[in-house]
Amino acid sequence: MPVKIFIAVDPGASGGFAISYGSDLDDVEVRPWRDETEWLIDLSMLADHPDAESLVAIVEHVPPYVGKAIPSSSAFKLGKNFGYICGTIRALQIPLHLSRPAEWQKGLEGVKAASGSKKKRVLRDHAVRLFPTIKGVTLKTADALLILNNFLSNKKN
Protein backbone atom coordinates (compact mmCIF):
# COMPACT_ATOMS: atom_id res chain seq x y z
CA MET A 1 0.00 0.00 0.00
CA PRO A 2 1.55 3.36 -1.02
CA VAL A 3 2.50 5.65 1.85
CA LYS A 4 3.77 9.21 2.20
CA ILE A 5 7.09 9.26 4.03
CA PHE A 6 8.19 12.33 5.97
CA ILE A 7 11.69 12.87 7.32
CA ALA A 8 12.46 15.69 9.74
CA VAL A 9 16.04 16.64 10.53
CA ASP A 10 17.84 18.47 13.32
CA PRO A 11 21.08 19.26 11.44
CA GLY A 12 23.27 19.83 14.49
CA ALA A 13 26.36 17.66 14.96
CA SER A 14 24.57 16.14 17.95
CA GLY A 15 21.20 16.10 16.19
CA GLY A 16 19.17 13.41 14.57
CA PHE A 17 16.22 12.69 12.33
CA ALA A 18 12.69 11.35 12.62
CA ILE A 19 10.92 9.35 9.93
CA SER A 20 7.14 8.97 9.69
CA TYR A 21 5.54 6.43 7.40
CA GLY A 22 2.29 8.33 6.92
CA SER A 23 1.03 11.68 8.17
CA ASP A 24 -0.67 10.42 11.33
CA LEU A 25 2.50 9.78 13.39
CA ASP A 26 1.45 6.19 14.14
CA ASP A 27 4.56 4.67 12.55
CA VAL A 28 7.58 6.79 13.49
CA GLU A 29 11.22 6.01 14.10
CA VAL A 30 14.05 8.25 15.27
CA ARG A 31 17.77 8.02 14.60
CA PRO A 32 20.74 10.03 15.87
CA TRP A 33 23.08 11.74 13.39
CA ARG A 34 26.14 9.58 12.92
CA ASP A 35 28.00 10.66 9.79
CA GLU A 36 27.53 11.83 6.22
CA THR A 37 27.87 8.38 4.67
CA GLU A 38 25.24 6.79 6.88
CA TRP A 39 22.90 9.75 6.27
CA LEU A 40 23.24 9.34 2.51
CA ILE A 41 22.55 5.61 2.75
CA ASP A 42 19.45 6.18 4.92
CA LEU A 43 18.15 8.96 2.68
CA SER A 44 18.71 6.93 -0.50
CA MET A 45 16.91 3.94 1.00
CA LEU A 46 13.93 6.14 1.88
CA ALA A 47 13.90 7.69 -1.59
CA ASP A 48 13.86 4.18 -3.10
CA HIS A 49 11.42 2.71 -0.56
CA PRO A 50 9.15 0.28 -2.43
CA ASP A 51 5.98 1.49 -0.67
CA ALA A 52 6.73 5.21 -0.94
CA GLU A 53 4.09 7.26 -2.71
CA SER A 54 6.18 10.33 -1.93
CA LEU A 55 8.98 11.51 0.33
CA VAL A 56 9.03 14.95 1.94
CA ALA A 57 11.87 16.40 4.03
CA ILE A 58 11.65 19.02 6.75
CA VAL A 59 14.94 20.48 8.01
CA GLU A 60 15.45 22.91 10.84
CA HIS A 61 16.39 26.26 9.32
CA VAL A 62 19.52 27.25 11.21
CA PRO A 63 20.08 30.88 12.14
CA PRO A 64 22.97 32.79 10.55
CA TYR A 65 24.05 33.99 14.01
CA VAL A 66 23.83 31.62 16.96
CA GLY A 67 24.91 33.99 19.71
CA LYS A 68 27.93 34.74 21.82
CA ALA A 69 27.56 31.58 23.92
CA ILE A 70 28.10 29.32 20.88
CA PRO A 71 31.71 28.97 19.69
CA SER A 72 32.32 29.76 16.02
CA SER A 73 33.62 26.21 15.52
CA SER A 74 30.23 24.82 16.58
CA ALA A 75 28.40 27.29 14.36
CA PHE A 76 30.61 26.24 11.45
CA LYS A 77 29.80 22.54 12.02
CA LEU A 78 26.09 23.36 12.20
CA GLY A 79 26.24 25.29 8.92
CA LYS A 80 28.28 22.54 7.25
CA ASN A 81 25.80 19.84 8.31
CA PHE A 82 22.85 22.00 7.27
CA GLY A 83 24.34 22.55 3.81
CA TYR A 84 25.23 18.89 3.35
CA ILE A 85 21.80 17.66 4.47
CA CYS A 86 19.88 20.16 2.32
CA GLY A 87 22.20 19.47 -0.63
CA THR A 88 21.65 15.72 -0.52
CA ILE A 89 17.90 16.16 -0.19
CA ARG A 90 17.81 18.49 -3.19
CA ALA A 91 20.16 16.26 -5.22
CA LEU A 92 17.68 13.41 -4.80
CA GLN A 93 14.87 15.81 -5.85
CA ILE A 94 13.01 15.38 -2.58
CA PRO A 95 10.68 18.27 -1.70
CA LEU A 96 12.31 20.29 1.09
CA HIS A 97 10.66 22.46 3.73
CA LEU A 98 12.63 24.56 6.21
CA SER A 99 11.33 25.09 9.72
CA ARG A 100 12.67 27.85 11.99
CA PRO A 101 13.14 26.96 15.67
CA ALA A 102 10.63 29.65 16.74
CA GLU A 103 8.06 27.97 14.46
CA TRP A 104 8.41 24.36 15.63
CA GLN A 105 8.97 25.29 19.30
CA LYS A 106 5.88 27.52 19.43
CA GLY A 107 3.51 26.46 22.18
CA LEU A 108 6.00 24.19 23.97
CA GLU A 109 5.95 25.32 27.58
CA GLY A 110 9.24 26.22 29.25
CA VAL A 111 11.32 26.36 26.07
CA LYS A 112 11.68 30.15 25.81
CA ALA A 113 12.83 30.43 29.43
CA ALA A 114 15.58 27.81 29.03
CA SER A 115 18.87 27.80 27.17
CA GLY A 116 21.73 25.43 26.40
CA SER A 117 21.56 21.92 27.82
CA LYS A 118 18.54 22.80 29.98
CA LYS A 119 16.60 23.75 26.83
CA LYS A 120 17.58 20.45 25.17
CA ARG A 121 16.25 18.55 28.22
CA VAL A 122 12.98 20.52 28.14
CA LEU A 123 12.57 19.67 24.44
CA ARG A 124 13.36 16.00 25.07
CA ASP A 125 10.79 15.91 27.89
CA HIS A 126 8.14 17.35 25.54
CA ALA A 127 8.96 14.73 22.89
CA VAL A 128 8.77 11.89 25.42
CA ARG A 129 5.47 13.22 26.76
CA LEU A 130 3.94 13.63 23.30
CA PHE A 131 5.25 10.29 21.99
CA PRO A 132 5.58 7.85 24.89
CA THR A 133 5.60 4.78 22.62
CA ILE A 134 8.45 5.89 20.34
CA LYS A 135 11.73 4.23 21.25
CA GLY A 136 15.00 6.13 21.01
CA VAL A 137 13.81 9.61 22.00
CA THR A 138 17.00 11.21 23.32
CA LEU A 139 18.61 14.64 23.48
CA LYS A 140 19.87 13.91 19.94
CA THR A 141 16.54 12.89 18.39
CA ALA A 142 13.92 14.92 20.30
CA ASP A 143 14.20 18.08 18.19
CA ALA A 144 13.70 16.14 14.95
CA LEU A 145 10.60 14.46 16.37
CA LEU A 146 9.17 17.81 17.46
CA ILE A 147 9.96 19.34 14.04
CA LEU A 148 8.10 16.43 12.40
CA ASN A 149 5.17 16.77 14.79
CA ASN A 150 4.89 20.50 14.12
CA PHE A 151 5.02 20.05 10.35
CA LEU A 152 2.42 17.28 10.25
CA SER A 153 0.15 19.04 12.75
CA ASN A 154 0.15 22.35 10.85
CA LYS A 155 0.33 21.42 7.17
CA LYS A 156 -2.29 20.04 4.86
CA ASN A 157 -0.59 16.96 3.39
C-alpha positions in Angstrom: 0.0 0.0 0.0 1.6 3.4 -1.0 2.5 5.6 1.9 3.8 9.2 2.2 7.1 9.3 4.0 8.2 12.3 6.0 11.7 12.9 7.3 12.5 15.7 9.7 16.0 16.6 10.5 17.8 18.5 13.3 21.1 19.3 11.4 23.3 19.8 14.5 26.4 17.7 15.0 24.6 16.1 18.0 21.2 16.1 16.2 19.2 13.4 14.6 16.2 12.7 12.3 12.7 11.3 12.6 10.9 9.3 9.9 7.1 9.0 9.7 5.5 6.4 7.4 2.3 8.3 6.9 1.0 11.7 8.2 -0.7 10.4 11.3 2.5 9.8 13.4 1.4 6.2 14.1 4.6 4.7 12.5 7.6 6.8 13.5 11.2 6.0 14.1 14.0 8.2 15.3 17.8 8.0 14.6 20.7 10.0 15.9 23.1 11.7 13.4 26.1 9.6 12.9 28.0 10.7 9.8 27.5 11.8 6.2 27.9 8.4 4.7 25.2 6.8 6.9 22.9 9.8 6.3 23.2 9.3 2.5 22.5 5.6 2.7 19.5 6.2 4.9 18.1 9.0 2.7 18.7 6.9 -0.5 16.9 3.9 1.0 13.9 6.1 1.9 13.9 7.7 -1.6 13.9 4.2 -3.1 11.4 2.7 -0.6 9.1 0.3 -2.4 6.0 1.5 -0.7 6.7 5.2 -0.9 4.1 7.3 -2.7 6.2 10.3 -1.9 9.0 11.5 0.3 9.0 15.0 1.9 11.9 16.4 4.0 11.7 19.0 6.8 14.9 20.5 8.0 15.5 22.9 10.8 16.4 26.3 9.3 19.5 27.2 11.2 20.1 30.9 12.1 23.0 32.8 10.6 24.0 34.0 14.0 23.8 31.6 17.0 24.9 34.0 19.7 27.9 34.7 21.8 27.6 31.6 23.9 28.1 29.3 20.9 31.7 29.0 19.7 32.3 29.8 16.0 33.6 26.2 15.5 30.2 24.8 16.6 28.4 27.3 14.4 30.6 26.2 11.4 29.8 22.5 12.0 26.1 23.4 12.2 26.2 25.3 8.9 28.3 22.5 7.3 25.8 19.8 8.3 22.9 22.0 7.3 24.3 22.6 3.8 25.2 18.9 3.4 21.8 17.7 4.5 19.9 20.2 2.3 22.2 19.5 -0.6 21.6 15.7 -0.5 17.9 16.2 -0.2 17.8 18.5 -3.2 20.2 16.3 -5.2 17.7 13.4 -4.8 14.9 15.8 -5.8 13.0 15.4 -2.6 10.7 18.3 -1.7 12.3 20.3 1.1 10.7 22.5 3.7 12.6 24.6 6.2 11.3 25.1 9.7 12.7 27.8 12.0 13.1 27.0 15.7 10.6 29.6 16.7 8.1 28.0 14.5 8.4 24.4 15.6 9.0 25.3 19.3 5.9 27.5 19.4 3.5 26.5 22.2 6.0 24.2 24.0 6.0 25.3 27.6 9.2 26.2 29.2 11.3 26.4 26.1 11.7 30.1 25.8 12.8 30.4 29.4 15.6 27.8 29.0 18.9 27.8 27.2 21.7 25.4 26.4 21.6 21.9 27.8 18.5 22.8 30.0 16.6 23.8 26.8 17.6 20.5 25.2 16.3 18.6 28.2 13.0 20.5 28.1 12.6 19.7 24.4 13.4 16.0 25.1 10.8 15.9 27.9 8.1 17.4 25.5 9.0 14.7 22.9 8.8 11.9 25.4 5.5 13.2 26.8 3.9 13.6 23.3 5.2 10.3 22.0 5.6 7.9 24.9 5.6 4.8 22.6 8.5 5.9 20.3 11.7 4.2 21.2 15.0 6.1 21.0 13.8 9.6 22.0 17.0 11.2 23.3 18.6 14.6 23.5 19.9 13.9 19.9 16.5 12.9 18.4 13.9 14.9 20.3 14.2 18.1 18.2 13.7 16.1 14.9 10.6 14.5 16.4 9.2 17.8 17.5 10.0 19.3 14.0 8.1 16.4 12.4 5.2 16.8 14.8 4.9 20.5 14.1 5.0 20.1 10.4 2.4 17.3 10.2 0.1 19.0 12.7 0.2 22.4 10.9 0.3 21.4 7.2 -2.3 20.0 4.9 -0.6 17.0 3.4 
